Amino acid sequence: MYEPEIAKMIKCFEILTQDLSPKIPLFDTLIFLHICLKEEYPLTELGDELDLGTVDTSRKVSALGDRRFAGGKANEGYNVVYTETDSNHRIYKNAFLTPKGKEIKKKLIAALKDKAKK
C-alpha cells in the first residue's frame, strides 16, 4: 500500500542528505529541524528539549554551523546555523538559520506541501 506521508518523509531525507551530506547523523538533522521551528532557538532550551547536556548541544550545533570535529580534527561544518550571544544573558547563546539553512527549510516545507504521487 502506498503511503504518501512516508513518501514525503523520504523526500525530506533526500533533501537533507543532498544539501547537507549523505553521512550526516540522523540526530544532527533532528537538531536542524528543531532550529527550523523557531527564528531564535536558545541552546539551553534546545538541549533540554532533546535531553542533551550543554557540551553535547554546543558541539552538535557547532557541527551544523561552521565547524565539526571528526577523527580528532576540525572540519568545515554544514553552515546551516549560526549562534549569537543572548542579548539579555551574555552566558547563553541562541541558534539561528543561515541563508543556506533557510533555503533548505523552504525546500522541506515545499516537499511536505507537495501532493505526493504514486
C-alpha positions as CSV (number, residue, x, y, z in Angstrom):
1,M,0.0,0.0,0.0
2,Y,1.4,3.4,-1.0
3,E,1.7,5.9,1.9
4,P,2.0,9.5,0.7
5,E,3.2,10.7,4.1
6,I,6.1,8.2,4.1
7,A,6.9,9.4,0.5
8,K,7.1,13.0,1.8
9,M,9.4,11.9,4.6
10,I,11.6,10.2,2.2
11,K,11.7,13.3,0.0
12,C,12.7,15.4,3.1
13,F,15.5,13.0,4.0
14,E,16.7,13.1,0.4
15,I,16.8,16.9,0.5
16,L,18.7,16.8,3.8
17,T,21.3,14.3,2.6
18,Q,21.7,16.1,-0.7
19,D,22.0,19.6,0.7
20,L,24.0,18.8,3.9
21,S,25.8,15.4,3.5
22,P,24.9,11.8,2.8
23,K,26.7,11.0,6.0
24,I,25.0,13.5,8.4
25,P,23.9,11.8,11.5
26,L,20.1,11.5,11.9
27,F,20.3,13.2,15.3
28,D,22.0,16.2,13.7
29,T,19.2,16.5,11.2
30,L,16.7,16.4,14.1
31,I,18.5,19.3,15.8
32,F,18.5,21.2,12.5
33,L,14.7,20.6,12.2
34,H,14.1,21.9,15.7
35,I,16.0,25.0,14.9
36,C,13.9,25.4,11.8
37,L,10.8,25.6,14.1
38,K,11.9,29.0,15.6
39,E,13.5,32.2,14.4
40,E,15.7,32.1,17.5
41,Y,16.3,29.0,19.5
42,P,18.1,29.2,22.9
43,L,20.7,26.4,23.1
44,T,19.8,25.7,26.7
45,E,16.1,25.1,25.6
46,L,17.2,23.0,22.7
47,G,19.4,20.8,24.9
48,D,16.5,20.4,27.4
49,E,14.1,19.6,24.5
50,L,16.4,16.9,23.1
51,D,17.8,15.7,26.5
52,L,21.3,16.8,25.7
53,G,23.9,18.2,28.0
54,T,25.4,21.7,27.5
55,V,28.6,20.4,25.9
56,D,26.8,18.0,23.5
57,T,24.3,20.6,22.5
58,S,27.1,23.1,21.8
59,R,29.2,20.5,19.9
60,K,26.3,19.4,17.7
61,V,25.1,23.0,16.9
62,S,28.8,23.8,16.0
63,A,28.7,21.0,13.5
64,L,25.6,22.4,12.0
65,G,27.5,25.7,11.9
66,D,30.9,26.4,10.6
67,R,33.0,23.6,12.2
68,R,32.6,20.0,13.1
69,F,35.1,17.6,14.6
70,A,35.8,14.1,13.3
71,G,38.8,11.9,13.9
72,G,40.3,14.4,16.3
73,K,40.5,17.2,13.8
74,A,38.3,20.1,12.8
75,N,36.4,20.1,9.5
76,E,34.1,22.5,7.8
77,G,30.6,22.4,9.3
78,Y,27.4,22.2,7.4
79,N,26.9,26.0,7.6
80,V,23.1,25.9,8.1
81,V,23.0,27.5,11.6
82,Y,25.0,30.1,13.5
83,T,24.9,31.2,17.1
84,E,24.9,34.6,18.8
85,T,25.2,35.5,22.4
86,D,21.8,36.2,24.0
87,S,21.3,39.9,24.3
88,N,19.7,39.5,27.8
89,H,22.1,36.9,29.2
90,R,25.6,37.0,28.0
91,I,26.4,33.5,29.1
92,Y,23.7,32.0,26.9
93,K,23.7,31.5,23.1
94,N,20.9,31.3,20.6
95,A,20.8,29.4,17.3
96,F,19.6,30.9,14.1
97,L,19.4,29.7,10.5
98,T,21.9,30.9,7.9
99,P,20.7,31.7,4.4
100,K,21.6,28.2,3.4
101,G,19.6,26.8,6.3
102,K,16.6,29.0,5.3
103,E,16.8,27.7,1.8
104,I,16.8,24.1,3.0
105,K,13.9,24.9,5.3
106,K,11.9,26.2,2.2
107,K,12.7,23.1,0.3
108,L,11.5,20.9,3.1
109,I,8.2,22.8,3.5
110,A,7.6,22.7,-0.3
111,A,8.2,18.9,-0.2
112,L,5.7,18.5,2.7
113,K,3.1,20.6,0.9
114,D,3.5,18.8,-2.4
115,K,0.8,16.3,-3.3
116,A,2.9,13.1,-3.4
117,K,2.1,10.8,-6.3
118,K,2.5,7.1,-6.7
